Amino acid sequence: MIAENYNEWKNCIINDCKIQLTKEYCIERIKVYTDSQNVETLKFIDLYGIQHTENIINWFKQALNE
């Protein structure tokens, strides 16, 4: 399932993946997904597209503000 909104994504990350959205984790993932030269980022874009990648970045930023 590909999350279509923040609440779906957050539920998936926390409940399905068992990942805590700590400040440190969110900052690290934002660094990865905003680095256009990062191999992981390039693979993610190839799999899910630019729009979903931008959504993920924004959702990590939103999680930082909670």
Order of alpha helices (4+ residues) and beta strands (2+ residues): alpha-alpha-alpha
